């Protein structure tokens, strides 16, 4: 499918489909007797503005599913629609464009460049897009302000706590104004207090800014912030439940967590 055809499909079908739709998704690794089926026919719909925690034991397929949703990998079979666009039919360059323009990523390990400032780390996605330096700086500072770190813009990762480094990583994901934020174990390297700060931030981005959040986590107390909890078992969706009372501002202990500049 050409880029223009993908854009036309986006315009004509976005109103009739959920933000994300998976149908019969499989993913096989290896060949012959060494083949392993990580996903075995996954069906999943995600509406715009949702906050979904994806859980499951190791080897359940949750991380494979997130890689496919993030256009970091392709399914062996099945259909993946993003705002009506058939992602499973796009070529590598088209998937890269969708990933660059619609998706933001937050990882467990922060993945910040050690010798560059927080501001410069946040600017990186804009640099790859060819955005002029003055505009990069403005947008990076705006994103850092969103996560409560404007005053730490010129500090390197070594001068920041783990919680602050993860907030820089979130600012870097936000700077391109993505439709979806994909977070892979975003609190995995943090203590309880810092984990709550990060979850409170993700909750606010979802509830106040309408950013769709998809988060892989092993921790039930972190999944409690989500509106919906999807559990994978043996390569399939085992359960998909709404969280009637998600934590967040005004919703539990996390509401008292300081956001501005906390270490």
N, C-alpha and C positions, 0 to 999 in steps of 0.2 A: 504494500500500500504506500502511495506517495505521501509526502508531508501535507500537501494541499488536500488530498483525499481524507487524511486523518483529521485535519482541521474541520472539514465539512461534516465528517461523521460526528465529531465532537459537538458541533453546533446543533445538529439535527436530533441527536439522541440523548443529550445530557439530561433533558427534562424527564425522560421516560425510564431511566435506569438509576440504580444507586450509584454512588461515587465509585465503588469498587464492586465487581461481581466476578467470582470464580465459579466455574462449572466443570466438574469432572477432571480437576487438575491432578495429574500424576507427575512424579519425578523419579526417574531411574538413574542410578549411578552404576557404572561398570557394565560389563558384557558377560554373556554366558552364565556359567555357574557362579561367577563372582558378582553378578548383578545384584543390586540392592534397591528395592522400591521404597523410597523415603516418603512419598505421598501416594495415596492409593485411590484417588478420586474425590478430591476435596470440593465441596460446594460451600460458598460463603458470600454473603452480601454485607457491605459496609456502607452505611449512609453518611453523607457529608455532615460534619460536625459531631460525629460519634467519638467516643474515647473507649478503645477496646484493649483490654489486657489479654494477651495470648499466653496461655500456660500449658504445662505438660512435662512429663519426665524427659530426661535426656534420651534422644533418639526417637522422640514422638513425632517429629516432622515440623515442629513450630518454627525453628530457625530456617529450615528449608523454605517454608511458606513465606516467611518474611523476606527472604532473599528474592523470591519470585515477585512478591508484591512491590519490592523496591527496584525491580528491573535490573537486579544484579545477576540474575540467572534466568533461564527460560525453562518452561515446563516441557516434559517429554510428550505429554498430550493434554488435551483439555483447552478451555477458553478462559482468558483473563481480559475483562473489560475495565477500562479506567475512564470514567465520564463518557461511557458509550464507545470509546475507541477500542478496537480489538488489539490489545497489546501483543497477543500471541501471533499476530500477523506482521508486526513491525520488524524492520531490520535492526541491526545493532546501532546504527547512527540515530534512528528514530527513537529507539528505546532510551538512548543516552540523552536525547533532547527532552523526552518526557521526564526522565529522572532529574535532569538539571532544572527544568522549569516548574515542576509540580511537586517534587518530593524533597524533604529534608531528613538528614540522618543524624542520630545520636547513638554513640557506641559506649560500651562499658569502659573502654580504656581511654576515653577522652580524645586521643589521636591529635593532640596539639603539637605544633612545631616548637621545640624547646627554646630556641634562641630568638624567637620573635615575640612581640608584645601581644597582649590579648586583642588589641585592635587589629593588628596585622593578621592574626589568625582568623579573625572574623571576616576580614576583607578577602580572604583567599578565593571563595567561590565567585566573587565579583571580579577579581583579577582574571580568572579563567574566562569570564564573559566579555572581557575587554571594556569594563566600565571605567571611565576616567577617574583619576586618583582623587580628585576633590569629592566626587559623588560617592566613591568607595568609602572614604573616611566618614562622610555624613551618615551613610547607611549603617556602617559598622558601629559608630557611636550610638546611633538610635537603637540598634539591636542590643548592644551592651546595656543601655539604659533600661530596656524592656526587662532584662534579667537581673537588674539591680546592681550592675557592675560598671557604670559609667566612670566612676572615680578610680577604677583599677585598669583603665584602658591601656596604659603604658607599662604595665607590669608583665613580666614574663611568667610562664607557667610555674617555674620554680619558686616564684614569689607569691603564689596563690595556693590556697588550701584545695583539697580534693573536691569539695563542694563547689568552690569558685571555678575550678578548672572545668567541671561538668557544665556549669552555667555558661562559661565561654563557649563550650562546644554546642550548647543549645542556641546561643546567639548566632553562632556560625551557621547552624541549620536554618535559623529564622531569617537571615539577612536577605535571602532571595525570595521571601514571601511565598513559601510553599503551601500547597493545599493540604498536604499530608505530612505529618512528622512521624517517622519510624524510629522507635527507640528500642535498642537491643540491650536489655539488662542495664538501664541507665543508672541504677543505684547499686550495681554489683560490687563496686570498689569503694563504697562509702559507708560510714557508720550510720547508726539509726537516725540521729538528729539531722545529718546532712541529707540522708535519703528522704526524710520528710520534707526538707526544704525543696529538693528537686521535684518531688511529687506534687507539692503545693504549686510550684511554678508550672508544671505541665497541666495541672488542673485549671489554673487561671488562663493559660494560653488557649485551652479548649473551651472553657465556659465563657470567657470574656472576649476572645478574638475569633472564636468559631473554627480554630484549626483542628482538623481531624487528627487524632493521635492513635497510633497503633504501637503497642508496647509489649515486648517479650519480657517476662519476669518469672522467676521461680518463687517469689515471695508473696504470700497471700496478703500480708499487710500493705504491700505496695499496690497489688491488684485491687485492693479495696477502694482506691481513688477512682477507678475506672467506672464508666457507666455500664459496661458490658464485659463479661468474662467468657472467653472462648478457650476450651480445653482440647488439646490434641492428645490422642493416644494411638500408637501404632499406625501413624500416617493418615489418620482420619480425624475429623472433628467429632469428638466424643460428647461434648455438651456445649451449649451456647445459651448463656443466661444473662438477663438484665440484672444489674445491681440496683436495688430499690433505693439504697441510701449511700451513695458514694461519698467518701471523705473528701474534704476540701475546705475552702474558706467557709467557716460557719458550720462545717459538717463533722468536726471531731477535733482531736488533739492537735492535728496538723494546722488548724486554723490559727493557732497562736505562734506559729513558726515565723521568725523574722526573715524578711526577704531582702532588705536593702543592705548590701555590703557585708552580710554575715559571713564569718569564716567557719 
